[in-house]
């Protein structure tokens, strides 16, 4: 189970963001599920090569 919290500045782009728990075995699975819940969010979390951004 992953406990996810978001930086407040992301709310200007994704107003419905809130802390949540995601049942996932890997970070990649968490990212896929987050993208399903909040389309477009993954571009703020991973770069064009699929690597996690430094601020994540």
N, CA, C and O atoms as a Maestro MAE file, in Angstrom:
{
 s_m_m2io_version
 :::
 2.0.0
}

f_m_ct {
 s_m_title
 :::
 protein
 m_atom[224] {
  # First column is atom index #
  i_m_mmod_type
  r_m_x_coord
  r_m_y_coord
  r_m_z_coord
  i_m_residue_number
  s_m_chain_name
  s_m_pdb_residue_name
  s_m_pdb_atom_name
  i_m_atomic_number
  :::
  1 25 0.862 -1.175 0.000 1 A "UNK " " N  " 7
  2 3 0.000 0.000 0.000 1 A "UNK " " CA " 6
  3 2 0.905 1.233 0.000 1 A "UNK " " C  " 6
  4 15 1.792 1.363 0.844 1 A "UNK " " O  " 8
  5 25 0.676 2.119 -0.936 2 A "UNK " " N  " 7
  6 3 1.436 3.363 -1.023 2 A "UNK " " CA " 6
  7 2 0.583 4.513 -0.495 2 A "UNK " " C  " 6
  8 15 -0.592 4.638 -0.842 2 A "UNK " " O  " 8
  9 25 1.179 5.340 0.337 3 A "UNK " " N  " 7
  10 3 0.523 6.537 0.862 3 A "UNK " " CA " 6
  11 2 1.042 7.710 0.037 3 A "UNK " " C  " 6
  12 15 2.237 8.005 0.066 3 A "UNK " " O  " 8
  13 25 0.166 8.374 -0.689 4 A "UNK " " N  " 7
  14 3 0.553 9.424 -1.627 4 A "UNK " " CA " 6
  15 2 0.099 10.783 -1.111 4 A "UNK " " C  " 6
  16 15 -1.060 10.973 -0.742 4 A "UNK " " O  " 8
  17 25 1.043 11.727 -1.094 5 A "UNK " " N  " 7
  18 3 0.728 13.127 -0.786 5 A "UNK " " CA " 6
  19 2 1.297 13.970 -1.913 5 A "UNK " " C  " 6
  20 15 2.317 13.620 -2.507 5 A "UNK " " O  " 8
  21 25 0.641 15.072 -2.202 6 A "UNK " " N  " 7
  22 3 1.041 15.925 -3.314 6 A "UNK " " CA " 6
  23 2 1.442 17.309 -2.823 6 A "UNK " " C  " 6
  24 15 0.889 17.823 -1.851 6 A "UNK " " O  " 8
  25 25 2.416 17.904 -3.513 7 A "UNK " " N  " 7
  26 3 2.799 19.286 -3.224 7 A "UNK " " CA " 6
  27 2 1.625 20.197 -3.583 7 A "UNK " " C  " 6
  28 15 0.923 19.966 -4.566 7 A "UNK " " O  " 8
  29 25 1.429 21.216 -2.785 8 A "UNK " " N  " 7
  30 3 0.262 22.092 -2.968 8 A "UNK " " CA " 6
  31 2 0.257 22.807 -4.321 8 A "UNK " " C  " 6
  32 15 -0.815 23.115 -4.841 8 A "UNK " " O  " 8
  33 25 1.432 23.078 -4.901 9 A "UNK " " N  " 7
  34 3 1.445 23.797 -6.180 9 A "UNK " " CA " 6
  35 2 0.825 22.987 -7.318 9 A "UNK " " C  " 6
  36 15 0.413 23.571 -8.320 9 A "UNK " " O  " 8
  37 25 0.747 21.669 -7.195 10 A "UNK " " N  " 7
  38 3 0.119 20.861 -8.239 10 A "UNK " " CA " 6
  39 2 -1.392 21.056 -8.299 10 A "UNK " " C  " 6
  40 15 -2.020 20.754 -9.314 10 A "UNK " " O  " 8
  41 25 -1.973 21.558 -7.219 11 A "UNK " " N  " 7
  42 3 -3.427 21.751 -7.195 11 A "UNK " " CA " 6
  43 2 -3.891 22.804 -8.200 11 A "UNK " " C  " 6
  44 15 -5.061 22.807 -8.584 11 A "UNK " " O  " 8
  45 25 -3.005 23.692 -8.630 12 A "UNK " " N  " 7
  46 3 -3.414 24.656 -9.644 12 A "UNK " " CA " 6
  47 2 -3.658 23.966 -10.986 12 A "UNK " " C  " 6
  48 15 -4.431 24.461 -11.806 12 A "UNK " " O  " 8
  49 25 -3.006 22.829 -11.211 13 A "UNK " " N  " 7
  50 3 -3.191 22.067 -12.443 13 A "UNK " " CA " 6
  51 2 -4.185 20.915 -12.271 13 A "UNK " " C  " 6
  52 15 -4.871 20.523 -13.215 13 A "UNK " " O  " 8
  53 25 -4.246 20.385 -11.051 14 A "UNK " " N  " 7
  54 3 -5.120 19.248 -10.733 14 A "UNK " " CA " 6
  55 2 -5.876 19.573 -9.452 14 A "UNK " " C  " 6
  56 15 -5.490 19.106 -8.381 14 A "UNK " " O  " 8
  57 25 -6.939 20.360 -9.537 15 A "UNK " " N  " 7
  58 3 -7.645 20.856 -8.351 15 A "UNK " " CA " 6
  59 2 -8.221 19.765 -7.446 15 A "UNK " " C  " 6
  60 15 -8.454 20.015 -6.264 15 A "UNK " " O  " 8
  61 25 -8.453 18.581 -7.966 16 A "UNK " " N  " 7
  62 3 -9.049 17.513 -7.160 16 A "UNK " " CA " 6
  63 2 -8.020 16.640 -6.448 16 A "UNK " " C  " 6
  64 15 -8.381 15.637 -5.833 16 A "UNK " " O  " 8
  65 25 -6.740 17.012 -6.525 17 A "UNK " " N  " 7
  66 3 -5.708 16.225 -5.845 17 A "UNK " " CA " 6
  67 2 -5.926 16.236 -4.343 17 A "UNK " " C  " 6
  68 15 -6.251 17.268 -3.756 17 A "UNK " " O  " 8
  69 25 -5.747 15.090 -3.737 18 A "UNK " " N  " 7
  70 3 -5.782 14.978 -2.285 18 A "UNK " " CA " 6
  71 2 -4.934 13.770 -1.905 18 A "UNK " " C  " 6
  72 15 -4.648 12.919 -2.747 18 A "UNK " " O  " 8
  73 25 -4.540 13.696 -0.660 19 A "UNK " " N  " 7
  74 3 -3.774 12.548 -0.192 19 A "UNK " " CA " 6
  75 2 -4.611 11.292 -0.381 19 A "UNK " " C  " 6
  76 15 -5.826 11.308 -0.186 19 A "UNK " " O  " 8
  77 25 -3.951 10.205 -0.764 20 A "UNK " " N  " 7
  78 3 -4.671 8.962 -0.968 20 A "UNK " " CA " 6
  79 2 -3.762 7.768 -0.764 20 A "UNK " " C  " 6
  80 15 -2.542 7.909 -0.680 20 A "UNK " " O  " 8
  81 25 -4.356 6.605 -0.686 21 A "UNK " " N  " 7
  82 3 -3.621 5.352 -0.583 21 A "UNK " " CA " 6
  83 2 -3.907 4.546 -1.839 21 A "UNK " " C  " 6
  84 15 -5.046 4.463 -2.299 21 A "UNK " " O  " 8
  85 25 -2.851 3.954 -2.383 22 A "UNK " " N  " 7
  86 3 -2.995 3.150 -3.592 22 A "UNK " " CA " 6
  87 2 -2.405 1.777 -3.322 22 A "UNK " " C  " 6
  88 15 -1.278 1.656 -2.843 22 A "UNK " " O  " 8
  89 25 -3.173 0.753 -3.632 23 A "UNK " " N  " 7
  90 3 -2.705 -0.615 -3.481 23 A "UNK " " CA " 6
  91 2 -1.905 -0.972 -4.725 23 A "UNK " " C  " 6
  92 15 -2.472 -1.159 -5.802 23 A "UNK " " O  " 8
  93 25 -0.590 -1.066 -4.576 24 A "UNK " " N  " 7
  94 3 0.286 -1.368 -5.700 24 A "UNK " " CA " 6
  95 2 1.558 -2.019 -5.174 24 A "UNK " " C  " 6
  96 15 1.990 -1.745 -4.054 24 A "UNK " " O  " 8
  97 25 2.151 -2.877 -5.987 25 A "UNK " " N  " 7
  98 3 3.358 -3.594 -5.587 25 A "UNK " " CA " 6
  99 2 4.636 -2.852 -5.971 25 A "UNK " " C  " 6
  100 15 5.685 -3.077 -5.368 25 A "UNK " " O  " 8
  101 25 4.557 -1.969 -6.967 26 A "UNK " " N  " 7
  102 3 5.743 -1.262 -7.437 26 A "UNK " " CA " 6
  103 2 5.443 0.222 -7.629 26 A "UNK " " C  " 6
  104 15 4.285 0.634 -7.696 26 A "UNK " " O  " 8
  105 25 6.501 1.009 -7.716 27 A "UNK " " N  " 7
  106 3 6.342 2.439 -7.992 27 A "UNK " " CA " 6
  107 2 5.725 2.629 -9.377 27 A "UNK " " C  " 6
  108 15 4.880 3.503 -9.565 27 A "UNK " " O  " 8
  109 25 6.140 1.822 -10.334 28 A "UNK " " N  " 7
  110 3 5.578 1.922 -11.686 28 A "UNK " " CA " 6
  111 2 4.071 1.696 -11.669 28 A "UNK " " C  " 6
  112 15 3.330 2.376 -12.380 28 A "UNK " " O  " 8
  113 25 3.622 0.753 -10.868 29 A "UNK " " N  " 7
  114 3 2.188 0.486 -10.766 29 A "UNK " " CA " 6
  115 2 1.461 1.660 -10.110 29 A "UNK " " C  " 6
  116 15 0.351 2.008 -10.515 29 A "UNK " " O  " 8
  117 25 2.078 2.264 -9.110 30 A "UNK " " N  " 7
  118 3 1.496 3.460 -8.476 30 A "UNK " " CA " 6
  119 2 1.336 4.556 -9.516 30 A "UNK " " C  " 6
  120 15 0.282 5.185 -9.599 30 A "UNK " " O  " 8
  121 25 2.376 4.790 -10.311 31 A "UNK " " N  " 7
  122 3 2.325 5.841 -11.329 31 A "UNK " " CA " 6
  123 2 1.237 5.577 -12.360 31 A "UNK " " C  " 6
  124 15 0.535 6.502 -12.769 31 A "UNK " " O  " 8
  125 25 1.090 4.331 -12.783 32 A "UNK " " N  " 7
  126 3 0.031 3.993 -13.746 32 A "UNK " " CA " 6
  127 2 -1.347 4.265 -13.153 32 A "UNK " " C  " 6
  128 15 -2.222 4.809 -13.828 32 A "UNK " " O  " 8
  129 25 -1.536 3.889 -11.902 33 A "UNK " " N  " 7
  130 3 -2.838 4.106 -11.263 33 A "UNK " " CA " 6
  131 2 -3.110 5.592 -11.050 33 A "UNK " " C  " 6
  132 15 -4.242 6.046 -11.216 33 A "UNK " " O  " 8
  133 25 -2.075 6.352 -10.682 34 A "UNK " " N  " 7
  134 3 -2.251 7.798 -10.526 34 A "UNK " " CA " 6
  135 2 -2.644 8.445 -11.847 34 A "UNK " " C  " 6
  136 15 -3.486 9.343 -11.874 34 A "UNK " " O  " 8
  137 25 -2.044 7.997 -12.934 35 A "UNK " " N  " 7
  138 3 -2.366 8.552 -14.252 35 A "UNK " " CA " 6
  139 2 -3.811 8.242 -14.628 35 A "UNK " " C  " 6
  140 15 -4.465 9.048 -15.289 35 A "UNK " " O  " 8
  141 25 -4.309 7.095 -14.216 36 A "UNK " " N  " 7
  142 3 -5.706 6.740 -14.475 36 A "UNK " " CA " 6
  143 2 -6.648 7.646 -13.689 36 A "UNK " " C  " 6
  144 15 -7.679 8.083 -14.201 36 A "UNK " " O  " 8
  145 25 -6.280 7.921 -12.437 37 A "UNK " " N  " 7
  146 3 -7.117 8.758 -11.570 37 A "UNK " " CA " 6
  147 2 -7.049 10.224 -11.990 37 A "UNK " " C  " 6
  148 15 -8.066 10.918 -12.028 37 A "UNK " " O  " 8
  149 25 -5.827 10.692 -12.307 38 A "UNK " " N  " 7
  150 3 -5.590 12.101 -12.669 38 A "UNK " " CA " 6
  151 2 -4.828 12.153 -14.000 38 A "UNK " " C  " 6
  152 15 -3.605 12.295 -14.000 38 A "UNK " " O  " 8
  153 25 -5.533 12.040 -15.131 39 A "UNK " " N  " 7
  154 3 -4.862 12.064 -16.434 39 A "UNK " " CA " 6
  155 2 -3.973 13.299 -16.597 39 A "UNK " " C  " 6
  156 15 -4.385 14.424 -16.311 39 A "UNK " " O  " 8
  157 25 -2.736 13.059 -17.065 40 A "UNK " " N  " 7
  158 3 -1.776 14.137 -17.269 40 A "UNK " " CA " 6
  159 2 -0.801 14.305 -16.125 40 A "UNK " " C  " 6
  160 15 0.234 14.953 -16.288 40 A "UNK " " O  " 8
  161 25 -1.103 13.741 -14.977 41 A "UNK " " N  " 7
  162 3 -0.249 13.904 -13.799 41 A "UNK " " CA " 6
  163 2 1.134 13.292 -13.999 41 A "UNK " " C  " 6
  164 15 2.121 13.820 -13.488 41 A "UNK " " O  " 8
  165 25 1.215 12.202 -14.725 42 A "UNK " " N  " 7
  166 3 2.501 11.513 -14.867 42 A "UNK " " CA " 6
  167 2 3.564 12.391 -15.515 42 A "UNK " " C  " 6
  168 15 4.750 12.214 -15.239 42 A "UNK " " O  " 8
  169 25 3.174 13.329 -16.364 43 A "UNK " " N  " 7
  170 3 4.174 14.202 -16.994 43 A "UNK " " CA " 6
  171 2 4.867 15.104 -15.973 43 A "UNK " " C  " 6
  172 15 5.959 15.607 -16.235 43 A "UNK " " O  " 8
  173 25 4.248 15.312 -14.822 44 A "UNK " " N  " 7
  174 3 4.873 16.079 -13.744 44 A "UNK " " CA " 6
  175 2 5.739 15.195 -12.854 44 A "UNK " " C  " 6
  176 15 6.548 15.697 -12.074 44 A "UNK " " O  " 8
  177 25 5.571 13.882 -12.969 45 A "UNK " " N  " 7
  178 3 6.274 12.953 -12.089 45 A "UNK " " CA " 6
  179 2 7.441 12.244 -12.759 45 A "UNK " " C  " 6
  180 15 8.438 11.938 -12.105 45 A "UNK " " O  " 8
  181 25 7.327 11.979 -14.060 46 A "UNK " " N  " 7
  182 3 8.401 11.300 -14.792 46 A "UNK " " CA " 6
  183 2 8.778 12.110 -16.024 46 A "UNK " " C  " 6
  184 15 7.962 12.856 -16.567 46 A "UNK " " O  " 8
  185 25 10.034 11.952 -16.461 47 A "UNK " " N  " 7
  186 3 10.494 12.694 -17.638 47 A "UNK " " CA " 6
  187 2 10.155 11.929 -18.917 47 A "UNK " " C  " 6
  188 15 9.492 10.892 -18.880 47 A "UNK " " O  " 8
  189 25 10.622 12.461 -20.048 48 A "UNK " " N  " 7
  190 3 10.300 11.873 -21.348 48 A "UNK " " CA " 6
  191 2 10.913 10.494 -21.556 48 A "UNK " " C  " 6
  192 15 10.531 9.781 -22.485 48 A "UNK " " O  " 8
  193 25 11.868 10.106 -20.694 49 A "UNK " " N  " 7
  194 3 12.496 8.787 -20.770 49 A "UNK " " CA " 6
  195 2 11.879 7.808 -19.774 49 A "UNK " " C  " 6
  196 15 12.289 6.651 -19.699 49 A "UNK " " O  " 8
  197 25 10.905 8.270 -19.020 50 A "UNK " " N  " 7
  198 3 10.253 7.418 -18.035 50 A "UNK " " CA " 6
  199 2 10.938 7.396 -16.682 50 A "UNK " " C  " 6
  200 15 10.547 6.629 -15.802 50 A "UNK " " O  " 8
  201 25 11.960 8.231 -16.504 51 A "UNK " " N  " 7
  202 3 12.674 8.302 -15.225 51 A "UNK " " CA " 6
  203 2 11.968 9.284 -14.290 51 A "UNK " " C  " 6
  204 15 11.428 10.299 -14.730 51 A "UNK " " O  " 8
  205 25 11.982 8.968 -13.007 52 A "UNK " " N  " 7
  206 3 11.372 9.861 -12.021 52 A "UNK " " CA " 6
  207 2 12.083 11.206 -12.046 52 A "UNK " " C  " 6
  208 15 13.310 11.270 -12.118 52 A "UNK " " O  " 8
  209 25 11.312 12.264 -11.988 53 A "UNK " " N  " 7
  210 3 11.898 13.602 -11.908 53 A "UNK " " CA " 6
  211 2 12.528 13.782 -10.526 53 A "UNK " " C  " 6
  212 15 12.092 13.157 -9.559 53 A "UNK " " O  " 8
  213 25 13.535 14.619 -10.432 54 A "UNK " " N  " 7
  214 3 14.293 14.787 -9.186 54 A "UNK " " CA " 6
  215 2 13.442 15.285 -8.032 54 A "UNK " " C  " 6
  216 15 13.732 14.965 -6.879 54 A "UNK " " O  " 8
  217 25 12.402 16.056 -8.308 55 A "UNK " " N  " 7
  218 3 11.584 16.624 -7.233 55 A "UNK " " CA " 6
  219 2 10.563 15.637 -6.672 55 A "UNK " " C  " 6
  220 15 9.879 15.947 -5.696 55 A "UNK " " O  " 8
  221 25 10.451 14.465 -7.272 56 A "UNK " " N  " 7
  222 3 9.449 13.479 -6.823 56 A "UNK " " CA " 6
  223 2 10.015 12.645 -5.689 56 A "UNK " " C  " 6
  224 15 9.332 11.761 -5.172 56 A "UNK " " O  " 8
  :::
 }
 m_bond[223] {
  # First column is bond index #
  i_m_from
  i_m_to
  i_m_order
  :::
  1 1 2 1
  2 2 3 1
  3 3 4 2
  4 3 5 1
  5 5 6 1
  6 6 7 1
  7 7 8 2
  8 7 9 1
  9 9 10 1
  10 10 11 1
  11 11 12 2
  12 11 13 1
  13 13 14 1
  14 14 15 1
  15 15 16 2
  16 15 17 1
  17 17 18 1
  18 18 19 1
  19 19 20 2
  20 19 21 1
  21 21 22 1
  22 22 23 1
  23 23 24 2
  24 23 25 1
  25 25 26 1
  26 26 27 1
  27 27 28 2
  28 27 29 1
  29 29 30 1
  30 30 31 1
  31 31 32 2
  32 31 33 1
  33 33 34 1
  34 34 35 1
  35 35 36 2
  36 35 37 1
  37 37 38 1
  38 38 39 1
  39 39 40 2
  40 39 41 1
  41 41 42 1
  42 42 43 1
  43 43 44 2
  44 43 45 1
  45 45 46 1
  46 46 47 1
  47 47 48 2
  48 47 49 1
  49 49 50 1
  50 50 51 1
  51 51 52 2
  52 51 53 1
  53 53 54 1
  54 54 55 1
  55 55 56 2
  56 55 57 1
  57 57 58 1
  58 58 59 1
  59 59 60 2
  60 59 61 1
  61 61 62 1
  62 62 63 1
  63 63 64 2
  64 63 65 1
  65 65 66 1
  66 66 67 1
  67 67 68 2
  68 67 69 1
  69 69 70 1
  70 70 71 1
  71 71 72 2
  72 71 73 1
  73 73 74 1
  74 74 75 1
  75 75 76 2
  76 75 77 1
  77 77 78 1
  78 78 79 1
  79 79 80 2
  80 79 81 1
  81 81 82 1
  82 82 83 1
  83 83 84 2
  84 83 85 1
  85 85 86 1
  86 86 87 1
  87 87 88 2
  88 87 89 1
  89 89 90 1
  90 90 91 1
  91 91 92 2
  92 91 93 1
  93 93 94 1
  94 94 95 1
  95 95 96 2
  96 95 97 1
  97 97 98 1
  98 98 99 1
  99 99 100 2
  100 99 101 1
  101 101 102 1
  102 102 103 1
  103 103 104 2
  104 103 105 1
  105 105 106 1
  106 106 107 1
  107 107 108 2
  108 107 109 1
  109 109 110 1
  110 110 111 1
  111 111 112 2
  112 111 113 1
  113 113 114 1
  114 114 115 1
  115 115 116 2
  116 115 117 1
  117 117 118 1
  118 118 119 1
  119 119 120 2
  120 119 121 1
  121 121 122 1
  122 122 123 1
  123 123 124 2
  124 123 125 1
  125 125 126 1
  126 126 127 1
  127 127 128 2
  128 127 129 1
  129 129 130 1
  130 130 131 1
  131 131 132 2
  132 131 133 1
  133 133 134 1
  134 134 135 1
  135 135 136 2
  136 135 137 1
  137 137 138 1
  138 138 139 1
  139 139 140 2
  140 139 141 1
  141 141 142 1
  142 142 143 1
  143 143 144 2
  144 143 145 1
  145 145 146 1
  146 146 147 1
  147 147 148 2
  148 147 149 1
  149 149 150 1
  150 150 151 1
  151 151 152 2
  152 151 153 1
  153 153 154 1
  154 154 155 1
  155 155 156 2
  156 155 157 1
  157 157 158 1
  158 158 159 1
  159 159 160 2
  160 159 161 1
  161 161 162 1
  162 162 163 1
  163 163 164 2
  164 163 165 1
  165 165 166 1
  166 166 167 1
  167 167 168 2
  168 167 169 1
  169 169 170 1
  170 170 171 1
  171 171 172 2
  172 171 173 1
  173 173 174 1
  174 174 175 1
  175 175 176 2
  176 175 177 1
  177 177 178 1
  178 178 179 1
  179 179 180 2
  180 179 181 1
  181 181 182 1
  182 182 183 1
  183 183 184 2
  184 183 185 1
  185 185 186 1
  186 186 187 1
  187 187 188 2
  188 187 189 1
  189 189 190 1
  190 190 191 1
  191 191 192 2
  192 191 193 1
  193 193 194 1
  194 194 195 1
  195 195 196 2
  196 195 197 1
  197 197 198 1
  198 198 199 1
  199 199 200 2
  200 199 201 1
  201 201 202 1
  202 202 203 1
  203 203 204 2
  204 203 205 1
  205 205 206 1
  206 206 207 1
  207 207 208 2
  208 207 209 1
  209 209 210 1
  210 210 211 1
  211 211 212 2
  212 211 213 1
  213 213 214 1
  214 214 215 1
  215 215 216 2
  216 215 217 1
  217 217 218 1
  218 218 219 1
  219 219 220 2
  220 219 221 1
  221 221 222 1
  222 222 223 1
  223 223 224 2
  :::
 }
}
